Amino acid sequence: MATSDRVREDGLLTVRTEEDGDALLVRATGEVDVSTSGTLESELRRAIGCNCSIIFLDLSAVNFIDSAGFRAFFLAAKHSHLNGKPLRMTPVSAPVKRTIDRLDLWDSLPLD
């Protein structure tokens, strides 16, 4: 089970980070938009700086995401790749899935 827990709230977004062995789970809940994407991006950057071997981003409780949210995720994925720490997104909510479908991003996202 998780050995540490961190929660950050920003308006309509809550980001919870849980360490589980050598993996880190970053779980977003709520809305990831232009006003909250910075919070998600900073929490992902913080996660990339940890001593974990892999980072999972759970968007199963995200009820809205816009291009700013995806931008934060792509920037973090690039940063994690440069630092040798895989970043994977699993699972996604129905609203996130619809946005990915609409923007045709399936081949561009590091999904598990």
C-alpha positions in Angstrom: 0.0 0.0 0.0 1.0 3.6 -0.2 3.9 4.7 2.0 3.3 8.4 1.6 0.4 10.6 0.6 0.3 14.2 -0.6 -2.8 16.2 -1.5 -2.9 19.5 -3.3 -6.1 21.4 -4.0 -6.6 24.2 -6.6 -10.2 25.3 -7.1 -12.0 22.5 -9.0 -8.9 20.3 -9.1 -7.5 18.0 -6.4 -4.2 16.2 -7.1 -3.3 13.3 -4.8 0.2 11.7 -4.9 0.7 8.3 -3.5 3.9 6.4 -3.3 3.7 2.6 -3.6 7.0 0.8 -3.5 9.1 2.2 -6.4 6.1 3.5 -8.3 4.3 6.8 -7.8 0.6 7.4 -8.5 -0.6 10.9 -9.3 -4.4 11.0 -9.2 -6.3 14.0 -10.5 -9.9 14.7 -9.5 -12.2 17.4 -10.9 -11.4 19.8 -13.8 -8.1 20.2 -15.5 -8.3 23.5 -17.5 -6.4 26.6 -18.1 -6.8 27.7 -14.5 -5.8 24.4 -12.8 -3.4 22.8 -15.3 -0.4 24.5 -13.7 -1.1 22.6 -10.5 -1.2 19.3 -12.3 2.0 20.2 -14.2 3.9 21.2 -11.0 2.8 18.0 -9.2 3.9 15.9 -12.1 7.3 17.7 -12.2 7.6 17.1 -8.5 6.8 13.4 -9.0 9.4 13.2 -11.8 12.0 14.5 -9.3 11.3 11.7 -6.8 13.2 8.5 -6.4 10.5 6.4 -8.1 11.1 4.2 -11.2 7.7 4.9 -12.9 4.9 7.4 -12.5 1.3 6.6 -13.2 -1.2 9.4 -13.9 -4.8 8.5 -13.0 -7.4 10.6 -14.7 -10.4 8.3 -13.9 -12.0 11.0 -11.7 -11.4 14.0 -14.1 -14.8 15.3 -15.4 -13.3 17.9 -17.7 -10.0 18.5 -19.5 -9.1 21.1 -22.1 -6.0 21.7 -24.2 -4.1 23.3 -21.3 -4.6 20.1 -19.3 -3.2 18.0 -22.2 -0.3 20.5 -22.6 0.6 20.0 -19.0 0.6 16.2 -19.4 2.7 16.3 -22.7 5.3 18.6 -21.0 5.5 16.3 -18.0 5.8 13.3 -20.3 8.6 14.9 -22.2 10.4 15.9 -19.0 10.0 12.4 -17.6 11.4 10.9 -20.8 14.5 13.1 -20.6 15.0 12.0 -16.9 14.5 8.3 -17.7 11.3 8.0 -15.7 8.4 6.5 -17.6 5.1 8.4 -17.2 1.9 6.5 -18.0 -1.7 7.5 -18.0 -4.1 4.9 -16.7 -7.2 4.9 -16.5 -9.1 7.7 -18.1 -12.7 8.9 -17.4 -15.4 9.0 -20.1 -15.0 12.8 -20.5 -11.3 12.5 -20.9 -11.7 9.7 -23.4 -14.2 11.7 -25.5 -11.7 14.6 -25.6 -8.8 12.3 -26.6 -11.1 10.8 -29.3 -12.1 14.3 -30.6 -8.5 15.5 -30.7 -7.3 12.1 -32.1 -4.5 11.9 -29.5 -4.5 8.1 -28.8 -1.2 7.5 -30.7 0.5 10.5 -29.0 -0.3 9.7 -25.4 1.8 7.3 -23.2 -1.2 5.2 -22.2 -1.3 1.8 -20.4 
